[in-house]
């Protein structure tokens, strides 16, 4: 149960990091 929570947290952080990289790339291209 505890491990599942850690995975969900990591997945959430990954999604946020991905969005951040995409935003950064968009700003860089513009």
C-alpha positions, 0 to 999 in steps of 0.5 A, a space after each residue: 500500500 505504501 509503495 503504491 502511494 510512492 509510485 503515484 507521487 512519483 508519477 505526479 511529479 513526472 507529469 509536472 516535470 513533463 509539463 514544465 519542460 513542454 512550457 519551457 520548450 514552447 517559450 524557447 521556440 517563441 
